[in-house]
Amino acid sequence: MQVDVILGLQWGDEGKGKIVDFLADKYDIIARFQGGPNAGHTLYIDGVKHVLHTIPSGIFRDGKINYIGNGVVIDPVTLLKEIENLEKQGIPVKERLVISKRANLILPTHKILDAASESSKGTSKIGSTLKGIGPTYMDKTGRNGLRFGDIQEEDFIVKYELLKAKHLQLLQIYNFDYELKEMEDAWFEAVEKLKDFKQVESVYFINEALKKGKRILAEGAQGSMLDIDFGTYPFVTSSNTISAAVCTGLGISPKHIGEVIGITKAYCTRVGGGPFPSELDDEVGEKLRKEGSEFGATTGRPRRCGWIDLPALNYACLINGVTKLIITKADILNSFEEFGVTTHYKYDNKETKDLPYDMVNKKIVPTNIFFKSWGDIPASGPISAELKAYVDYLEKYLNTKVAMVSNGPGREQLIDLTEGKLLA
């Protein structure tokens, strides 16, 4: 069997959670492979809004295993809150959730370091979610990290105190006020309760499942343009967000990667700082934000909005090996008589589809073309000529098939353009 992958192709917030939830019924295991509680995957089920930060988006489906892989970083407090909220709704989380022993833990001092570092940057802030993600990945690569499996070990407290001491020493660099005790008490309380959840050795768990013929869906967090290597550096996240990270984040061979399903909004959004060539910093962008309810699921911050950026989207398709595209929030563009599509960049006295190595220090001017909006999208039957023209243009530009179009936030508000053949 192979592992199919769902990931975002923009700067996050593409609607991955809804798509994972919709497709989860076709799989046995839904697995998160990177990121942490900086993710915010929003789902609407029977009109009720749910936001998941660490738990995979298949948790609402009966009989499905939801696996937090070794590439994820876990804040025990956030994870426990998610679990308790789901359990209040009658979701048997303990039956459905499995956690890799190799996933690294976010300590209270990681979060304090994150806040202190961001505060020290002044006007050069990168827009961190302040969840401790960056410092945790730094400790992971620095070989200092604590891992989820450590919470069961006799020397856990010793390891914790050693890492905490290192953090407190680093915090002396910053002129930053913090209170640790309350955070620490909540953290240890959460750790104690999480000991009851099933922990597994990553490599054997996932490969044994493949050997038994289990269907696995890997769920990405953030978006491809936030990838630590290939994103708009340094305004990126601390992990690899692209399809290659599935192998290292779950412990599988590249030969097991199957479909790579890329999610893109029909327009673009971004939270925090960093380059955004197609951004609309005007009343049009404000209207996009209002109509699309564009506020961060994790931070609540208003998202920057702009037209869909095809040079960036083409780049994301290339680095991920995307086999199918799903377009979300197509209904939002009906608020406009016509809408823009960025087809080229102008920089260094040339017009190109290529992204520059350093987008931060380049003055990029977008070239836009405009399409007519399409009115209401039917739940079944042929799509309108206007929507078809838009989809056809994207497919030709990106050399990738558009499989589905989302026409609302609900689980079933999806138009299958492949006549039910997606992932068949």
VENPECOR-V852797 format. One record per backbone hydrogen bond with DSSP energy under -1.0 kcal/mol. CO is the residue of the C=O (numbers start at 1). NH is the residue of the N-H. E is the energy in kcal/mol with one decimal. If there is no record, write none. Layout:
CO:NH:E ; CO:NH:E
//
This chain:
3:258:-2.9 ; 4:218:-3.3 ; 5:261:-3.6 ; 6:220:-2.8 ; 7:263:-2.5 ; 8:224:-1.6 ; 10:225:-2.3 ; 15:19:-1.4 ; 16:20:-2.9 ; 17:21:-2.6 ; 18:22:-2.3 ; 19:23:-2.5 ; 20:24:-1.9 ; 23:26:-2.4 ; 24:27:-2.1 ; 28:65:-2.6 ; 29:217:-2.7 ; 30:67:-2.8 ; 31:219:-3.5 ; 32:69:-2.4 ; 35:73:-2.4 ; 36:39:-2.0 ; 41:52:-2.6 ; 43:50:-3.2 ; 44:411:-1.1 ; 45:48:-1.7 ; 48:45:-2.4 ; 50:43:-3.2 ; 52:41:-3.1 ; 56:59:-1.2 ; 58:61:-1.9 ; 61:64:-1.2 ; 65:30:-2.8 ; 66:98:-2.6 ; 67:32:-2.5 ; 68:100:-2.6 ; 69:72:-1.5 ; 74:106:-3.3 ; 75:79:-2.7 ; 76:80:-2.5 ; 77:81:-2.1 ; 78:82:-2.2 ; 79:83:-2.5 ; 80:84:-2.8 ; 81:85:-2.5 ; 82:86:-2.3 ; 83:87:-2.6 ; 84:88:-1.8 ; 86:91:-2.3 ; 87:90:-1.7 ; 91:93:-2.1 ; 92:96:-1.1 ; 93:97:-2.0 ; 96:66:-4.0 ; 98:68:-2.6 ; 99:200:-2.2 ; 100:103:-1.2 ; 101:149:-2.7 ; 103:148:-3.1 ; 104:74:-3.0 ; 107:111:-1.3 ; 108:112:-1.7 ; 109:113:-2.5 ; 110:114:-2.2 ; 111:115:-2.2 ; 112:116:-2.7 ; 113:117:-2.7 ; 114:118:-2.3 ; 115:119:-2.3 ; 116:120:-1.8 ; 119:122:-1.1 ; 121:124:-2.3 ; 122:125:-1.1 ; 132:136:-1.5 ; 133:137:-2.5 ; 134:138:-2.2 ; 135:139:-2.0 ; 136:140:-2.1 ; 137:141:-2.6 ; 138:142:-1.9 ; 139:144:-3.2 ; 139:145:-1.3 ; 140:143:-1.2 ; 146:105:-3.1 ; 147:150:-1.8 ; 148:151:-1.5 ; 149:152:-1.2 ; 150:153:-1.8 ; 153:156:-1.3 ; 155:159:-2.4 ; 156:160:-2.7 ; 157:161:-2.8 ; 158:162:-2.1 ; 159:163:-2.1 ; 160:164:-2.8 ; 161:165:-2.4 ; 162:166:-1.7 ; 163:167:-2.0 ; 164:168:-2.7 ; 165:169:-1.9 ; 166:170:-1.9 ; 167:171:-2.3 ; 170:173:-1.8 ; 174:176:-1.3 ; 180:184:-2.7 ; 181:185:-2.6 ; 182:186:-1.9 ; 183:187:-2.0 ; 184:188:-2.5 ; 185:189:-1.9 ; 186:190:-2.1 ; 187:191:-2.5 ; 188:192:-2.1 ; 189:193:-1.6 ; 190:194:-2.2 ; 193:196:-1.2 ; 194:197:-1.8 ; 198:99:-2.4 ; 200:101:-2.8 ; 201:205:-2.4 ; 202:206:-2.4 ; 203:207:-1.9 ; 204:208:-2.0 ; 205:209:-1.6 ; 206:210:-1.9 ; 207:211:-2.2 ; 208:212:-1.7 ; 209:214:-2.6 ; 210:213:-1.6 ; 215:28:-2.6 ; 215:29:-2.2 ; 216:4:-2.2 ; 217:31:-2.9 ; 218:6:-2.9 ; 219:33:-1.1 ; 223:226:-2.0 ; 224:227:-1.6 ; 225:232:-2.1 ; 226:237:-2.6 ; 227:231:-2.3 ; 231:233:-2.3 ; 232:235:-1.7 ; 234:236:-2.1 ; 239:228:-1.6 ; 242:245:-1.8 ; 243:246:-1.7 ; 245:249:-2.7 ; 246:250:-1.2 ; 247:251:-1.9 ; 247:252:-1.3 ; 249:71:-1.8 ; 253:256:-2.0 ; 254:257:-1.7 ; 256:3:-3.9 ; 259:5:-2.8 ; 260:323:-2.8 ; 260:324:-1.6 ; 261:7:-2.0 ; 262:326:-2.4 ; 263:9:-2.4 ; 264:328:-2.4 ; 268:306:-2.2 ; 270:304:-3.4 ; 276:279:-2.1 ; 278:307:-1.3 ; 280:282:-1.4 ; 282:286:-2.1 ; 283:287:-2.0 ; 284:288:-2.2 ; 285:289:-2.2 ; 286:290:-2.3 ; 287:291:-3.0 ; 288:292:-2.3 ; 289:294:-2.4 ; 293:295:-1.7 ; 294:303:-2.6 ; 296:300:-1.4 ; 301:296:-3.2 ; 304:270:-1.9 ; 305:280:-3.0 ; 306:268:-2.9 ; 308:342:-2.7 ; 309:313:-2.1 ; 310:314:-3.0 ; 311:315:-1.9 ; 312:316:-2.1 ; 313:317:-2.2 ; 314:318:-2.0 ; 315:319:-2.2 ; 316:320:-1.4 ; 317:321:-1.5 ; 317:322:-1.6 ; 324:262:-2.8 ; 325:403:-3.0 ; 325:404:-1.3 ; 326:264:-2.4 ; 327:406:-3.4 ; 328:266:-1.8 ; 331:334:-1.4 ; 332:335:-1.8 ; 333:336:-1.6 ; 337:373:-2.2 ; 339:371:-2.5 ; 341:369:-2.2 ; 342:310:-2.3 ; 344:367:-2.6 ; 345:352:-2.7 ; 346:365:-2.2 ; 347:350:-1.2 ; 350:347:-1.9 ; 352:345:-3.2 ; 365:346:-1.9 ; 367:343:-2.7 ; 367:344:-1.1 ; 369:341:-2.2 ; 371:339:-2.3 ; 384:388:-2.4 ; 385:389:-2.1 ; 386:390:-1.7 ; 387:391:-2.7 ; 388:392:-3.0 ; 389:393:-1.9 ; 390:394:-2.2 ; 391:395:-2.6 ; 392:396:-2.1 ; 393:397:-2.5 ; 394:398:-2.9 ; 395:399:-1.4 ; 401:325:-2.5 ; 403:417:-2.5 ; 404:327:-2.4 ; 405:415:-3.3 ; 406:330:-1.6 ; 410:413:-1.2 ; 412:414:-2.2 ; 413:407:-1.3 ; 415:405:-2.1 ; 416:419:-1.0 ; 421:424:-2.0
//
